[in-house]
């Protein structure tokens, strides 16, 4: 999981493995840290759409 550094402790407490990266993908779910990462997020999201169904990758 990625997100604003200020919430990393809460994310870790909730069971997430927090990383400081523009984009993280887990089983087809794409997340990013902040609005500055939107260009990288969009590129990765398009890639995920092109890959198709992720239900068999669990």
C-alpha positions as CSV (number, residue, x, y, z in Angstrom):
1,X,0.0,0.0,0.0
2,X,1.1,3.5,-0.6
3,X,-0.3,6.8,0.8
4,X,0.6,10.1,2.4
5,X,3.5,9.5,4.8
6,X,1.4,11.0,7.7
7,X,-1.0,8.0,7.6
8,X,1.6,5.2,7.2
9,X,1.4,4.2,10.9
10,X,-2.4,3.8,10.6
11,X,-2.1,1.8,7.4
12,X,0.6,-0.5,9.0
13,X,-1.6,-0.8,12.1
14,X,-4.4,-2.0,9.8
15,X,-2.2,-4.7,8.3
16,X,-0.9,-2.9,5.2
17,X,2.7,-3.1,4.0
18,X,3.3,0.7,3.4
19,X,5.8,1.7,0.7
20,X,6.8,5.2,-0.5
21,X,6.3,4.7,-4.2
22,X,4.4,6.6,-6.9
23,X,2.2,3.6,-7.8
24,X,1.6,0.2,-6.2
25,X,-0.4,-2.6,-7.8
26,X,-1.8,-5.5,-5.9
27,X,-4.0,-8.0,-7.7
28,X,-5.1,-5.4,-10.2
29,X,-5.8,-2.7,-7.6
30,X,-3.8,0.4,-8.4
31,X,-3.1,3.0,-5.7
32,X,-0.8,6.0,-5.4
33,X,0.4,8.5,-2.8
34,X,-0.9,11.9,-3.8
35,X,-2.1,14.1,-6.7
36,X,1.5,14.6,-7.9
37,X,1.5,10.8,-8.8
38,X,-1.6,11.0,-11.1
39,X,0.4,10.8,-14.4
40,X,2.2,7.6,-13.2
41,X,-1.1,6.3,-11.8
42,X,-2.9,6.8,-15.1
43,X,-0.2,5.0,-17.1
44,X,-0.3,2.0,-14.7
45,X,-4.1,2.0,-14.7
46,X,-4.3,1.8,-18.5
47,X,-1.8,-1.0,-18.3
48,X,-4.1,-2.9,-15.9
49,X,-7.1,-2.4,-18.2
50,X,-5.0,-3.8,-21.0
51,X,-4.1,-6.9,-19.0
52,X,-7.7,-7.7,-18.4
53,X,-9.3,-9.9,-15.7
54,X,-7.2,-10.4,-12.6
55,X,-9.5,-12.9,-10.8
56,X,-7.3,-15.8,-11.7
57,X,-4.2,-14.1,-10.2
58,X,-5.3,-14.5,-6.6
